[in-house]
Amino acid sequence: MQKSIFDYQYTIEDSDSTIKKTKKRNKVTGVTDEEFGHVSDAKLYIITTPFGNEYTMFLNQKKELGVRL
């Protein structure tokens, strides 16, 4: 629970309204990983997957109105 709250607190929005994916390199292993946004991504998929048709209709309505997502 603590890690998910931390992720929500520090995940920021990018200029194109997506989740900003900052990368950080582990000094010990040398592996580059995204620092934040994993929990937020999972929540997005959990919400949009069961309601795929509704979400597609929502996106299409926004495009028809000229709203950039």
C-alpha positions in Angstrom: 0.0 0.0 0.0 2.8 2.4 0.9 4.5 1.9 -2.5 1.3 2.6 -4.4 0.7 5.8 -2.5 4.3 6.9 -3.1 3.8 6.1 -6.8 0.6 8.2 -7.0 2.3 11.1 -5.2 5.4 11.3 -7.5 4.0 10.3 -10.9 3.7 13.5 -12.9 1.9 14.4 -16.2 3.9 14.9 -19.3 3.3 17.7 -21.8 1.2 15.5 -24.0 -1.1 14.5 -21.0 0.4 11.0 -20.6 2.3 9.8 -17.6 5.9 11.1 -17.6 8.3 8.1 -17.8 11.5 9.3 -16.2 14.2 6.7 -16.3 16.7 6.0 -13.6 19.8 3.7 -13.7 20.6 1.4 -10.9 24.2 2.0 -9.9 24.7 -1.6 -8.8 23.1 -3.6 -11.6 23.4 -1.0 -14.4 19.7 -1.6 -15.3 17.7 1.4 -16.4 14.1 1.4 -15.2 11.1 3.8 -15.1 11.1 5.3 -11.7 7.4 6.1 -11.2 4.1 5.3 -13.0 3.8 1.6 -12.7 0.8 1.6 -10.3 -0.8 4.5 -12.2 -0.5 2.5 -15.4 -2.0 -0.6 -13.8 -4.9 1.4 -12.5 -5.5 2.8 -16.0 -5.5 -0.7 -17.5 -7.8 -2.0 -14.8 -10.3 0.8 -15.4 -10.2 0.8 -19.2 -9.9 -2.9 -20.1 -13.4 -4.0 -18.9 -14.9 -0.9 -20.4 -13.0 -1.0 -23.7 -16.0 -0.1 -25.9 -17.1 2.8 -23.7 -13.5 4.1 -23.5 -13.2 4.0 -27.3 -16.5 5.9 -27.6 -15.2 8.5 -25.1 -12.0 9.0 -27.1 -13.9 9.3 -30.4 -16.2 11.9 -28.8 -13.2 13.9 -27.7 -11.6 13.8 -31.2 -14.9 14.9 -32.8 -14.9 17.9 -30.4 -11.3 18.7 -31.4 -9.9 17.9 -27.9 -6.3 16.7 -28.0 -5.7 13.7 -25.6 
